[in-house]
Amino acid sequence: DSGFISSGALIFPLSPLSHTMQSRSTPYGTVRIGPVEALYDWLARHMSQHVSNRICPPSVALTGGSTPMGFYRWMATRMMSFAPVAKQIIWTVSDERLVPLDSPDSNFGNARRSLLDPMGVPDDSMLAWDTERSPDDAAEWYSHLWAYSFGERKSYDLCLLGMGPDCHVASLFPGSPLLEDLQDPSRGFSAVEVPDKGWRLTITPEGLRRSESIVIMVTGASKAEALGRVFGGGDESVVNCPARLMGLFPEKVTWLVDHDAGAGIPA
């Protein structure tokens, strides 16, 4: 490891903390545990390497939540290094609320304000969900546009996710009807009504299966118990613990976990 991320136009130094991460394989993907800045460094390098040297523009799905937002702000401080590559990527989000993009609750709106606009990403490199449509129409529109642009059997080249204290990922919450048939190949994206949270637009389990690489970033002591549920063994179902979906395609999945959250993962 040279100490630098280098991919075409992207070159910036890695933090020495990158070499302090622990890594191990699990039935739910590779887990990397380290300081938050080291996790950011690893994700920046992975993003750089994963989207480089492609004939077609690569797609990266961002996500909402405080932990990814910290990464976006960190990346924006490296604007001079990352912006040339960022402009070659098709940016979207893995799930969205049915709110205007200028709302503080919009996942894409927040990612745009924190990361994409500061790096000068052009409008034609951004693919937001159309939240002015009805839920089903918005999901159908996004699905058709994605299939036209990238093909029926593909979702994201890189899908970035967080995880909630209830083990939800994207907008796949415990008890979601989208978790009842994990073998349904018919749709990669869907609208779903989440109790007490309203309608959401989200990637489905099949959409995650179609993604090339999935990175889940989890930080903070408040997530330790949830990670214990995911990695603790036992017979807890995907319906009750949605993050266990990763056990269907662990070879695609990397967990980036800080020490506080990682304390919940059984040794």
LUMTOR-281549 format. One line per 2 residues: number of its first residue (from 1); their letters; for each residue x, y, z of C-alpha. Coordinates in steps of 0.25 Angstrom, whole numbers, always signed. Layout:
% LUMTOR-281549
NUM) A) X/Y/Z ~ ... .
This chain:
% LUMTOR-281549
1) DS) +0/+0/+0 ~ +7/+13/-5 .
3) GF) -1/+22/+5 ~ -8/+29/-7 .
5) IS) -21/+26/-13 ~ -19/+27/-28 .
7) SG) -29/+24/-39 ~ -28/+32/-52 .
9) AL) -30/+47/-47 ~ -32/+43/-33 .
11) IF) -19/+44/-24 ~ -19/+47/-9 .
13) PL) -12/+42/+3 ~ -17/+32/+12 .
15) SP) -18/+34/+27 ~ -8/+25/+35 .
17) LS) -20/+21/+42 ~ -24/+12/+30 .
19) HT) -13/+2/+34 ~ -20/+0/+48 .
21) MQ) -33/-6/+43 ~ -36/-21/+47 .
23) SR) -43/-29/+37 ~ -50/-43/+37 .
25) ST) -59/-51/+29 ~ -73/-54/+33 .
27) PY) -86/-61/+28 ~ -91/-46/+25 .
29) GT) -79/-41/+18 ~ -65/-35/+22 .
31) VR) -65/-27/+34 ~ -54/-16/+36 .
33) IG) -53/-9/+49 ~ -45/+3/+52 .
35) PV) -45/+18/+55 ~ -55/+26/+47 .
37) EA) -45/+34/+39 ~ -39/+20/+35 .
39) LY) -53/+15/+30 ~ -54/+28/+22 .
41) DW) -41/+26/+16 ~ -44/+11/+12 .
43) LA) -57/+15/+6 ~ -51/+26/-2 .
45) RH) -41/+16/-7 ~ -51/+6/-10 .
47) MS) -60/+16/-17 ~ -48/+21/-26 .
49) QH) -44/+7/-30 ~ -57/+1/-32 .
51) VS) -62/+12/-42 ~ -49/+14/-50 .
53) NR) -46/+8/-64 ~ -60/+6/-68 .
55) IC) -65/+7/-82 ~ -79/+12/-77 .
57) PP) -81/+22/-66 ~ -81/+15/-53 .
59) SV) -93/+17/-43 ~ -92/+20/-28 .
61) AL) -104/+20/-19 ~ -102/+28/-7 .
63) TG) -111/+28/+6 ~ -116/+36/+17 .
65) GS) -113/+36/+32 ~ -103/+43/+41 .
67) TP) -91/+34/+38 ~ -91/+35/+23 .
69) MG) -93/+50/+24 ~ -80/+50/+32 .
71) FY) -73/+43/+21 ~ -79/+53/+10 .
73) RW) -74/+65/+18 ~ -60/+58/+19 .
75) MA) -60/+55/+4 ~ -64/+69/+1 .
77) TR) -51/+74/+8 ~ -43/+66/-2 .
79) MM) -51/+73/-14 ~ -38/+76/-22 .
81) SF) -34/+61/-22 ~ -47/+54/-24 .
83) AP) -56/+64/-32 ~ -50/+60/-46 .
85) VA) -54/+45/-43 ~ -68/+49/-37 .
87) KQ) -72/+56/-50 ~ -71/+43/-57 .
89) II) -80/+35/-48 ~ -95/+34/-49 .
91) WT) -100/+38/-34 ~ -113/+33/-28 .
93) VS) -118/+29/-15 ~ -122/+15/-10 .
95) DE) -135/+20/-4 ~ -143/+33/-2 .
97) RL) -154/+39/+5 ~ -166/+45/-2 .
99) VP) -161/+60/+0 ~ -156/+71/-8 .
101) LD) -141/+70/-11 ~ -139/+83/-4 .
103) SP) -145/+77/+9 ~ -135/+74/+20 .
105) DS) -141/+60/+20 ~ -138/+57/+6 .
107) NF) -126/+47/+5 ~ -122/+51/-9 .
109) GN) -124/+66/-6 ~ -115/+65/+6 .
111) AR) -104/+57/-2 ~ -105/+67/-13 .
113) RS) -103/+79/-3 ~ -92/+72/+5 .
115) LL) -84/+65/-6 ~ -89/+66/-20 .
117) DP) -90/+81/-22 ~ -77/+85/-15 .
119) MG) -70/+76/-24 ~ -77/+82/-37 .
121) VP) -84/+69/-41 ~ -93/+73/-53 .
123) DD) -108/+71/-53 ~ -107/+61/-64 .
125) SM) -99/+52/-55 ~ -109/+52/-44 .
127) LA) -121/+42/-44 ~ -131/+46/-33 .
129) WD) -144/+39/-30 ~ -156/+47/-35 .
131) TE) -163/+50/-22 ~ -174/+59/-28 .
133) RS) -180/+46/-33 ~ -189/+36/-26 .
135) PD) -181/+25/-18 ~ -184/+14/-28 .
137) DA) -182/+23/-40 ~ -169/+29/-35 .
139) AE) -164/+14/-33 ~ -168/+10/-47 .
141) WY) -162/+22/-53 ~ -149/+20/-46 .
143) SH) -149/+5/-50 ~ -152/+8/-64 .
145) LW) -141/+19/-65 ~ -131/+10/-58 .
147) AY) -134/-2/-68 ~ -133/+7/-80 .
149) SF) -120/+13/-75 ~ -113/+1/-69 .
151) GE) -121/-12/-73 ~ -132/-20/-66 .
153) RK) -123/-29/-58 ~ -113/-19/-52 .
155) SY) -114/-9/-40 ~ -103/-1/-35 .
157) DL) -88/-3/-37 ~ -86/+2/-23 .
159) CL) -97/+3/-12 ~ -94/+10/+1 .
161) LG) -103/+7/+12 ~ -105/+11/+27 .
163) MG) -112/+3/+38 ~ -122/+7/+48 .
165) PD) -123/+3/+62 ~ -134/-6/+58 .
167) CH) -125/-13/+48 ~ -132/-7/+36 .
169) VA) -124/-4/+23 ~ -129/+5/+12 .
171) SL) -144/+6/+14 ~ -145/-8/+18 .
173) FP) -150/-8/+32 ~ -154/-19/+41 .
175) GS) -167/-26/+37 ~ -166/-20/+23 .
177) PL) -175/-27/+12 ~ -162/-26/+3 .
179) LE) -155/-36/+12 ~ -166/-47/+11 .
181) DL) -161/-53/-2 ~ -146/-52/-3 .
183) QD) -146/-60/-16 ~ -155/-50/-24 .
185) PS) -147/-46/-36 ~ -158/-37/-42 .
187) RG) -153/-23/-37 ~ -141/-16/-32 .
189) FS) -147/-4/-27 ~ -161/-2/-20 .
191) AV) -170/+8/-12 ~ -173/+3/+2 .
193) EV) -181/+9/+13 ~ -174/+9/+26 .
195) PD) -183/+9/+39 ~ -181/+23/+46 .
197) KG) -172/+28/+35 ~ -180/+29/+23 .
199) WR) -177/+24/+8 ~ -163/+22/+4 .
201) LT) -156/+18/-9 ~ -145/+8/-8 .
203) IT) -136/-3/-14 ~ -142/-17/-11 .
205) PE) -135/-29/-7 ~ -134/-33/-21 .
207) GL) -128/-20/-25 ~ -117/-22/-14 .
209) RR) -114/-35/-20 ~ -112/-29/-34 .
211) SE) -102/-18/-28 ~ -88/-21/-31 .
213) SI) -82/-16/-17 ~ -89/-12/-4 .
215) VI) -83/-5/+7 ~ -90/-3/+20 .
217) MV) -84/+8/+30 ~ -88/+7/+44 .
219) TG) -83/+15/+55 ~ -86/+19/+70 .
221) AS) -89/+11/+82 ~ -104/+12/+79 .
223) KA) -102/+2/+68 ~ -94/-8/+76 .
225) EA) -107/-16/+80 ~ -112/-16/+66 .
227) LG) -99/-22/+61 ~ -100/-32/+72 .
229) RV) -113/-37/+66 ~ -107/-37/+52 .
231) FG) -95/-45/+55 ~ -99/-52/+68 .
233) GG) -104/-65/+61 ~ -117/-71/+65 .
235) DE) -129/-72/+57 ~ -134/-57/+56 .
237) SV) -141/-56/+43 ~ -138/-45/+32 .
239) VN) -152/-40/+34 ~ -149/-36/+48 .
241) CP) -134/-33/+45 ~ -133/-27/+31 .
243) AR) -118/-25/+31 ~ -117/-41/+31 .
245) LM) -120/-40/+16 ~ -106/-38/+14 .
247) GL) -104/-53/+17 ~ -111/-56/+3 .
249) FP) -99/-50/-4 ~ -87/-48/+6 .
251) EK) -77/-48/-5 ~ -82/-34/-9 .
253) VT) -82/-28/+5 ~ -73/-20/+13 .
255) WL) -76/-14/+27 ~ -69/-2/+32 .
257) VD) -70/-1/+47 ~ -64/+7/+57 .
259) HD) -59/+2/+71 ~ -71/+7/+78 .
261) AG) -81/+0/+69 ~ -72/-12/+67 .
263) AG) -72/-15/+82 ~ -86/-22/+80 .
265) IP) -80/-32/+70 ~ -77/-45/+76 .
267) A) -63/-50/+76 .
